[in-house]
Amino acid sequence: MSVQVGSQGLRSEGLYDRIMAERHRRMVDSAARRLARELNTYGCPAPRTELARRAGVDHWSKATLDEAVAAGDRSGLLRALPMGWVAPAEPLGAASGRRLLGVHPRPTRLRGRKPR
């Protein structure tokens, strides 16, 4: 899809707004996955501000961080708790959380040998 730009900018302001809204939505979804990945590393609840610092999104506004937590909660990657805390959606070591984050489970056989 090509967007024609003239001296007035984009032909349609509605198109520009849709592009920017989609970009923002993707950025929030990406941050939700980063927050969930960071939570699953430790396996325990954490305050939003500390989690944002560890995940590298501490430069965001509070509203954008809240959007990322809400997006992660909606998609089942994490759970928003009271008092500004966030918890992993699955307990530490749960297989379904690994699949959501793209982490592959350990193989059952090691190079053709039977496991002990």
Secondary structure as a PSIPRED ss2 file (coil, helix, strand):
# PSIPRED VFORMAT (PSIPRED V4.0)

   1 M C   1.000  0.000  0.000
   2 S C   1.000  0.000  0.000
   3 V C   1.000  0.000  0.000
   4 Q C   1.000  0.000  0.000
   5 V E   0.000  0.000  1.000
   6 G E   0.000  0.000  1.000
   7 S C   1.000  0.000  0.000
   8 Q C   1.000  0.000  0.000
   9 G E   0.000  0.000  1.000
  10 L E   0.000  0.000  1.000
  11 R C   1.000  0.000  0.000
  12 S C   1.000  0.000  0.000
  13 E H   0.000  1.000  0.000
  14 G H   0.000  1.000  0.000
  15 L H   0.000  1.000  0.000
  16 Y H   0.000  1.000  0.000
  17 D H   0.000  1.000  0.000
  18 R H   0.000  1.000  0.000
  19 I H   0.000  1.000  0.000
  20 M H   0.000  1.000  0.000
  21 A H   0.000  1.000  0.000
  22 E H   0.000  1.000  0.000
  23 R H   0.000  1.000  0.000
  24 H H   0.000  1.000  0.000
  25 R H   0.000  1.000  0.000
  26 R H   0.000  1.000  0.000
  27 M H   0.000  1.000  0.000
  28 V H   0.000  1.000  0.000
  29 D H   0.000  1.000  0.000
  30 S H   0.000  1.000  0.000
  31 A H   0.000  1.000  0.000
  32 A H   0.000  1.000  0.000
  33 R H   0.000  1.000  0.000
  34 R H   0.000  1.000  0.000
  35 L H   0.000  1.000  0.000
  36 A H   0.000  1.000  0.000
  37 R H   0.000  1.000  0.000
  38 E H   0.000  1.000  0.000
  39 L H   0.000  1.000  0.000
  40 N H   0.000  1.000  0.000
  41 T H   0.000  1.000  0.000
  42 Y H   0.000  1.000  0.000
  43 G C   1.000  0.000  0.000
  44 C C   1.000  0.000  0.000
  45 P C   1.000  0.000  0.000
  46 A E   0.000  0.000  1.000
  47 P E   0.000  0.000  1.000
  48 R H   0.000  1.000  0.000
  49 T H   0.000  1.000  0.000
  50 E H   0.000  1.000  0.000
  51 L H   0.000  1.000  0.000
  52 A H   0.000  1.000  0.000
  53 R H   0.000  1.000  0.000
  54 R H   0.000  1.000  0.000
  55 A H   0.000  1.000  0.000
  56 G C   1.000  0.000  0.000
  57 V C   1.000  0.000  0.000
  58 D C   1.000  0.000  0.000
  59 H C   1.000  0.000  0.000
  60 W C   1.000  0.000  0.000
  61 S C   1.000  0.000  0.000
  62 K H   0.000  1.000  0.000
  63 A H   0.000  1.000  0.000
  64 T H   0.000  1.000  0.000
  65 L H   0.000  1.000  0.000
  66 D H   0.000  1.000  0.000
  67 E H   0.000  1.000  0.000
  68 A H   0.000  1.000  0.000
  69 V H   0.000  1.000  0.000
  70 A H   0.000  1.000  0.000
  71 A H   0.000  1.000  0.000
  72 G H   0.000  1.000  0.000
  73 D H   0.000  1.000  0.000
  74 R H   0.000  1.000  0.000
  75 S H   0.000  1.000  0.000
  76 G C   1.000  0.000  0.000
  77 L C   1.000  0.000  0.000
  78 L E   0.000  0.000  1.000
  79 R E   0.000  0.000  1.000
  80 A E   0.000  0.000  1.000
  81 L C   1.000  0.000  0.000
  82 P H   0.000  1.000  0.000
  83 M H   0.000  1.000  0.000
  84 G H   0.000  1.000  0.000
  85 W E   0.000  0.000  1.000
  86 V E   0.000  0.000  1.000
  87 A E   0.000  0.000  1.000
  88 P E   0.000  0.000  1.000
  89 A C   1.000  0.000  0.000
  90 E C   1.000  0.000  0.000
  91 P C   1.000  0.000  0.000
  92 L C   1.000  0.000  0.000
  93 G C   1.000  0.000  0.000
  94 A C   1.000  0.000  0.000
  95 A H   0.000  1.000  0.000
  96 S H   0.000  1.000  0.000
  97 G H   0.000  1.000  0.000
  98 R H   0.000  1.000  0.000
  99 R H   0.000  1.000  0.000
 100 L H   0.000  1.000  0.000
 101 L H   0.000  1.000  0.000
 102 G C   1.000  0.000  0.000
 103 V C   1.000  0.000  0.000
 104 H C   1.000  0.000  0.000
 105 P C   1.000  0.000  0.000
 106 R C   1.000  0.000  0.000
 107 P C   1.000  0.000  0.000
 108 T C   1.000  0.000  0.000
 109 R C   1.000  0.000  0.000
 110 L E   0.000  0.000  1.000
 111 R C   1.000  0.000  0.000
 112 G C   1.000  0.000  0.000
 113 R E   0.000  0.000  1.000
 114 K C   1.000  0.000  0.000
 115 P C   1.000  0.000  0.000
 116 R C   1.000  0.000  0.000
